[in-house]
Amino acid sequence: MPQLRAMDATLDGYAWLPRMIDKSRAARARTLGDGVHPCPVDRRCLALLGIDFATFSEVVAHAADDAEVLAGLRAAGIASAEAAWFDAPAWEDALAEMVWRSDGETISDRDARNIIILHAEDAVTVTWSRYSSGERGPELHLHREHTDAFYVLTGALRFALGPEGERIVRASAGTLVSAPPGVAHSFMNDEADDVTWLNIHTPDAGFAAFLRGGRDGQARPFDSFDVPAQTGGDGGRSADEAVVIAPGADMGLAYEGPDLRVTADRFRVDITVPGGAAPVSYCRI
């Protein structure tokens, strides 16, 4: 790799910008080697600046020096240095503790859907999923001994909640939907675009083994019951007991329940459960 400026170097108060300029120039000259551009830190910087990668690269390519880069970025309407500030070294360190799809365990890899286990332990299993338009999850069902929660990353999921699926919720990106034990639910993608989300089962209650068994053609028991076929006609608890939290204007969200805590922003999702080995953090960029 070429010599890059330090992670904490700034340009007129802008965090990470000098290093990202160096990476852009090296990538254009094909001297970046094994370096990655844009990496997750670059993507966070670009998101805070409010500029896309292609525009940034074009500005750097036509600038003779840092001053011209900054002038070009300002002409493109980037945010102020104060608004775009972040602790780049701390973010770099945090990335090492996050879970990544590339390191997950693939359960399903089809054109219409993907399911990847990101983290699995007795206290919690977290998966990443993608559904194309028209894909449906299980029909109306409930769990007796664990919570089933969904954090939508991109697109939107349509939920049916309650004994007869009477509460309909459109959960767009940044929304958390949590079905506590006994709350019936089903979900699907009825939109034109793909939807991706994190699925959180706490405790695991056999979910990871169930997924692996389905992939490998081996039926495994799981704390899941079809409503009403497997519940003796019992539709479960009221639909109002499902938790639905929409994101704030800044895409931030914070939820703390008796068995699950989720905090999220545009860049990461942190999941904490009682008895869990450590918080599970997912990088969104």
C-alpha positions in Angstrom: 0.0 0.0 0.0 1.1 3.6 -0.5 1.8 5.9 2.4 -1.5 7.2 3.6 -2.0 10.1 6.0 -2.8 9.2 9.6 -6.4 8.1 10.6 -6.7 11.1 12.8 -5.5 13.6 10.2 -7.9 16.4 9.4 -8.4 18.9 6.5 -9.8 22.3 7.6 -11.6 20.4 10.5 -12.9 17.5 8.3 -12.2 14.1 9.9 -10.8 11.3 7.7 -10.8 13.5 4.6 -7.0 13.6 4.1 -6.7 9.8 4.3 -9.6 9.3 2.0 -8.2 11.7 -0.6 -4.9 9.7 -0.5 -6.8 6.5 -1.0 -8.8 7.9 -3.9 -5.6 9.1 -5.7 -3.9 5.7 -5.1 -6.9 3.8 -6.4 -7.0 5.9 -9.5 -3.3 5.3 -10.0 -3.8 1.6 -9.2 -1.2 1.7 -6.4 -3.6 1.0 -3.5 -2.6 -2.6 -3.4 -4.7 -4.6 -0.9 -6.3 -1.4 0.4 -10.1 -1.1 0.2 -11.8 2.1 -1.1 -14.4 2.8 -0.2 -14.0 0.9 3.1 -16.7 1.2 5.9 -14.8 4.2 7.4 -14.8 5.9 4.0 -18.6 5.2 3.6 -19.3 6.7 7.0 -17.3 9.8 6.1 -19.1 10.1 2.7 -22.5 9.7 4.4 -21.8 12.4 6.9 -20.5 14.7 4.2 -23.6 14.0 2.2 -21.9 13.1 -1.1 -21.8 9.9 -3.1 -18.7 8.0 -3.9 -18.7 8.7 -7.6 -18.9 12.5 -7.1 -16.2 12.4 -4.5 -13.9 10.4 -6.8 -14.5 12.8 -9.7 -13.7 15.9 -7.5 -10.4 14.3 -6.4 -9.5 13.3 -9.9 -9.8 16.9 -11.2 -8.1 18.6 -8.2 -4.5 19.5 -8.1 -4.2 19.6 -4.4 -6.2 19.3 -1.1 -7.4 22.9 -1.3 -9.0 22.3 -4.7 -10.5 19.1 -3.5 -12.1 20.9 -0.6 -13.3 23.7 -2.8 -14.8 21.1 -5.2 -16.5 19.3 -2.4 -18.0 22.5 -1.0 -19.2 23.4 -4.4 -21.0 20.0 -4.5 -22.8 20.9 -1.2 -21.0 18.9 1.5 -22.0 19.4 5.1 -20.0 21.6 7.4 -16.9 20.2 9.2 -18.8 20.3 12.5 -21.8 18.4 11.1 -19.6 15.8 9.4 -17.3 15.2 12.3 -16.7 11.7 13.7 -14.0 10.0 15.7 -12.4 8.0 12.8 -9.8 6.0 14.9 -12.6 5.0 17.3 -14.8 3.9 14.4 -12.0 1.9 12.9 -11.5 0.1 16.2 -15.2 -0.5 16.6 -15.3 -2.1 13.2 -13.1 -5.0 14.5 -15.9 -5.9 17.0 -18.8 -5.9 14.5 -20.4 -8.8 12.7 -20.3 -8.9 8.9 -22.3 -10.8 6.3 -19.1 -11.9 4.6 -18.2 -13.8 7.8 -21.7 -15.3 8.4 -23.0 -18.8 7.9 -25.1 -19.1 4.7 -28.4 -20.9 5.2 -30.1 -19.9 1.9 -28.6 -18.3 -1.2 -31.2 -18.1 -3.9 -32.3 -15.4 -6.4 -35.5 -14.7 -4.4 -34.0 -14.8 -0.9 -30.9 -15.1 1.3 -30.5 -16.0 4.9 -27.2 -15.8 6.8 -26.5 -16.5 10.4 -24.4 -13.6 11.8 -24.3 -14.7 15.4 -25.6 -17.7 17.3 -25.5 -18.6 21.0 -28.1 -19.8 23.6 -29.0 -16.3 24.6 -29.6 -14.9 21.1 -29.3 -15.7 17.4 -29.1 -12.9 14.8 -29.6 -13.4 11.1 -29.4 -11.2 8.0 -32.1 -11.8 5.4 -33.1 -10.6 2.0 -36.4 -11.1 0.3 -37.3 -10.2 -3.3 -40.7 -8.8 -4.2 -43.5 -11.3 -3.4 -41.5 -13.4 -1.0 -43.3 -14.6 2.1 -42.1 -15.7 5.5 -44.0 -18.3 7.6 -47.7 -18.1 7.8 -49.3 -16.7 11.0 -47.4 -18.3 13.9 -46.3 -17.6 17.5 -43.5 -18.5 19.8 -44.2 -19.5 23.4 -40.8 -19.1 25.0 -38.9 -16.5 23.1 -39.1 -13.1 21.4 -38.9 -12.7 17.6 -37.7 -9.2 16.5 -37.0 -7.6 13.2 -34.9 -4.6 12.4 -35.4 -3.5 8.8 -32.2 -2.4 7.0 -33.4 -1.5 3.5 -36.8 -1.6 1.8 -39.9 -2.5 3.7 -41.5 -5.5 5.3 -45.3 -6.0 5.7 -46.3 -7.6 9.0 -49.6 -9.1 10.1 -49.9 -9.2 13.9 -52.3 -10.6 16.4 -54.6 -13.7 16.7 -56.1 -13.2 13.2 -53.3 -11.1 11.7 -55.6 -8.1 12.1 -52.9 -5.5 12.8 -51.1 -4.6 9.5 -47.8 -2.8 9.8 -45.6 -1.5 7.0 -42.1 -1.5 8.5 -39.7 0.7 6.4 -36.0 0.9 6.8 -34.9 1.8 10.3 -38.1 0.3 11.9 -38.0 -2.3 14.7 -40.9 -4.8 15.1 -40.8 -7.2 18.0 -43.2 -10.0 18.7 -42.9 -11.1 22.4 -43.8 -14.7 23.4 -47.4 -15.5 22.5 -47.9 -12.7 19.9 -48.8 -14.2 16.5 -47.1 -12.7 13.5 -46.3 -13.2 9.8 -44.4 -11.1 7.3 -43.7 -10.7 3.6 -42.3 -8.3 1.0 -45.1 -6.9 -1.0 -43.1 -4.0 -2.4 -41.3 -3.7 -5.8 -37.8 -3.5 -4.2 -35.9 -6.0 -2.2 -36.0 -5.8 1.6 -33.2 -6.7 3.9 -33.4 -7.0 7.7 -31.9 -8.4 10.9 -33.9 -11.1 12.6 -33.3 -11.5 16.4 -34.5 -14.5 18.3 -33.9 -14.2 22.1 -33.3 -16.7 23.6 -32.3 -18.8 20.6 -34.9 -21.5 21.5 -33.6 -23.9 18.8 -33.7 -21.3 16.0 -30.2 -21.7 14.7 -30.4 -25.5 14.7 -33.8 -25.3 13.0 -32.3 -23.2 10.2 -29.3 -25.5 9.8 -31.6 -28.5 9.7 -33.7 -27.0 7.0 -30.7 -26.3 4.9 -29.3 -29.8 5.4 -32.6 -31.6 5.0 -32.9 -32.6 8.7 -36.0 -31.6 10.6 -35.2 -30.0 14.0 -37.6 -28.9 16.8 -38.2 -25.2 17.3 -40.3 -23.1 19.5 -42.8 -22.1 16.7 -46.5 -22.9 16.4 -48.8 -22.2 13.5 -51.9 -20.3 14.4 -54.5 -21.7 14.9 -53.5 -25.2 13.6 -50.9 -26.0 16.2 -52.3 -23.9 19.1 -55.6 -25.6 19.6 -57.5 -22.6 18.3 -55.6 -20.2 20.7 -54.6 -17.1 18.7 -52.3 -15.8 21.4 -51.9 -12.4 22.9 -53.3 -9.2 21.6 -51.8 -7.6 18.5 -51.3 -4.4 20.6 -48.6 -6.2 22.6 -46.3 -6.3 19.6 -43.6 -3.6 19.7 -43.4 -1.3 16.6 -40.8 1.6 16.7 -40.2 3.8 13.7 -36.9 5.6 13.3 -36.4 9.2 14.2 -35.7 11.9 11.6 -32.0 11.1 11.8 -32.7 7.3 11.4 -31.8 6.7 15.0 -33.7 4.3 17.2 -33.5 3.1 20.8 -35.6 0.4 22.4 -35.1 -1.2 25.7 -37.5 -4.1 26.7 -37.3 -6.8 29.4 -35.5 -9.2 27.1 -34.0 -7.1 24.3 -32.2 -3.8 23.8 -31.7 -2.4 20.3 -30.0 0.9 19.5 -29.4 1.9 15.9 -28.4 4.8 13.6 -27.5 5.1 9.9 -24.3 3.3 10.4 -24.7 0.5 13.0 -27.2 -1.6 14.9 -26.3 -2.8 18.5 -28.2 -5.7 20.0 -28.0 -6.6 23.7 -29.8 -9.3 25.5 -29.7 -10.6 29.2 -27.2 -13.4 29.5 -25.6 -12.6 26.1 -21.8 -13.0 25.9 -21.5 -9.4 24.5 -23.5 -6.9 22.4 -23.9 -8.0 18.8 -23.0 -5.0 16.6 -23.8 -4.9 12.9 -22.2 -2.4 10.5 -24.8 -1.0 8.1 -22.3 0.5 5.6 
